[in-house]
Amino acid sequence: MKGLATLVTAAALLGRAVAAPPEPPTRVIEKRANPTVTAPAGKIIGVERVGTEAFNGIPFALPPTGSLRLKPPVRLNTSLSNFDATGIAPACPQFFADSDDKGLLSMVLDNITGLPFFQKALKVSEDCLTVNVIRPKGTKAGDKLPVLFWIYGGGFELGWSSMYDGGPIVTSAASLGKPFVFVAVNYRVGGFGFMPGKEILADGSANLGLLDQRMGLEWVADNIEAFGGDPTKVTIWGESAGAISVWNQMALYDGNNKYKGKPLFRGAIMNSGSLVPTNPVDSPKAQGIYDAVVKKAGCSSAKDTLNCLRQLSYSKFLDAANSVPHVLSYNSVALSYLPRPDGKTLTKSPELLAKEGKYAAVPMIIGDQEDEGTLFALFQPNLTSTSRLVDYFKNIYFHDAPKSKIEGLVDQYSSWVWDGSPFGSGLLYDIYPGFKRLAAILGDIVFTLTRRTFLEYATAANPNVPAWSYIASYYRGTPILGTFHASDILQVFYGVLPNYASRSIHSFYANFVYNLDPNNASGGTSSKSKVSESWPRWTAKDRKLINFFWDKSEFIKDDFREGAGKYISSNIQYLRV
């Protein structure tokens, strides 16, 4: 700005020299100071954007490197001094592709994402335990706005806070008269955050990614008031693995979500994910992942294999951790890395914690895309018969299940393409024989029908705690994929398509963040978030869903694929990955 003022002055002097018309009054352009917050964590300098102020990459833990690699996060207790939060937060190490997979897709992804420019663009670093804070412009300490705490998805194998810019949804909420503060947490993924094995269990180092998220919530409790937020009004929100993480935060420590005697959150939103039944962190399948990583790392002969992994160079450990099957592979959602019971943070398989009511029971919104499974059924073109499908689930997913139970599951799904996913597509898009059948099963056992089972358990354990549920069909007709998994990111998070669905969902969510009820538009600066229809609660008796389309919504009963739903619910103990 100083250079621009100099240029204006020089032009004026030149004009005088050539007897130009009288010069206009000199206009002084002042540079605004960056927004600065003095919080218990220290002095933090952010950046002003259109309608918002952002504070990115604020550390809440020591770098989990060296001896702290594969260890629970250690709180950062030193005060930050003029911390520059104007840039992009570093991404934690990512698992984009199986480094040992010789398939074309994996090889291409592994080569591209391993390039130095790609790593630099993401600012990938083990020193990545940070939060981003975005608030409406002009917010100040003491405003006590509600807080929306975002947990990204990515199959527990990839994802980072900066890939989801909370600015658009903060701006949208403010325009609806419901301003809030948005916080996104970075947590460790892949082998860095969810390494399994008996060695990990004995070391007390299981489910590190969940512990990172929890420490991020504790940072909010300690610091968010200085940013204008209210630590007593936090809603946790996530998509896919982020939604599963939301449930896990509810179930962590058998439902103890208190910090310094106060709850860390009071509401929950889960988009495409809830409980995932899992075997323990030292189960045979989980141990196989650890052993494969150790072998790839050259640590098999070490006296202490876990210590050997900690001493590896970053690149060598990354290569070893990424040598097991990836989510975008033949194994699909039979994930190598995911939260598993460890007897302490997650004391039991998640479906048992839900059934026994061992979780923080808070009001919640939970729902799914209509065609959750299509994206994950693209990589199995050989599953062209019922017997192959049964063997696939037996060998890769449910090792402990009797074969008869898997046959019973598969029998719930017709091989007739008319019935498969993408639903409502008739005879179209069965890209290989059995694709639509597999897509339907994968979508239901991981997302859609386990959501129903979760709601059945939750409303039985805590019938007075409200829940609202939905199914999204706004991309119905999209070839092959339909309304696919994660397609709500553009629709809900960014509101790229300003249609009925995005507008109504933004209003429902803003109301929920303020009042723990998507229908209550009170509070804030106005009632612009008032919705045209009332979203009924999901109850065991009525089981009502709202079905979102791009131009309208409908209310339906949550009884589609009822036979499969009942089978999954009654046999869920056999469906642990």
Buried (B, 14 or more C-beta within 10 A) or exposed (E): EEEEBEEBEEEBEEBEEEEEEEEEEEEEEEEEEBBBBEBEBBEBBBBBBEBBBBBBBBBBBBBBBEEBBBBBBEEBEEEBEEBBBBEBBBBBBBBBBBBBBEBEBBBEBBEEBBEEEBBEEBBBBBBBBBBBBBBBBEBEBEBBBBBBBBBBBBBBBBBBBBBBBBBBBBBBBBBBBBBBBBBBBBBBBBBBBBBBBBBBBEBEBBBBBBBBBBBBBBBBBBBBBBBBBBBBBBBBBBBBBBBBBBBBBBBBBBBEBEBEEEBBBBBBBBBBBBBBBBBBBBBEBBBBBBBBBBEBBEBEEBEEBBBBBBBBEBEBBBBBBBBBBBBBBBBBBBBBBBBBBBEEBBBBBBBBBBBBBBBBBBBBBBBBBBBBBBBBBBBBEEBBEBEEBBBBBBEBBBBBBEEEBBBBBBBBBEBEBEEBBBBBBEEBBBBBBBBBBBBBBBBBBBBBBBBBBBBBBBBEBBEEBBBBBBBBBBBBEBEBBBBBBBBBBEBBBBBEBEBBBBBBBBBBBBBBBBBBBBBBBEBBEEBEBBBEEEBBBBEEEEBBBBBBBBEEBEEBEBEBBEEBBBBBBEBBEBBBB
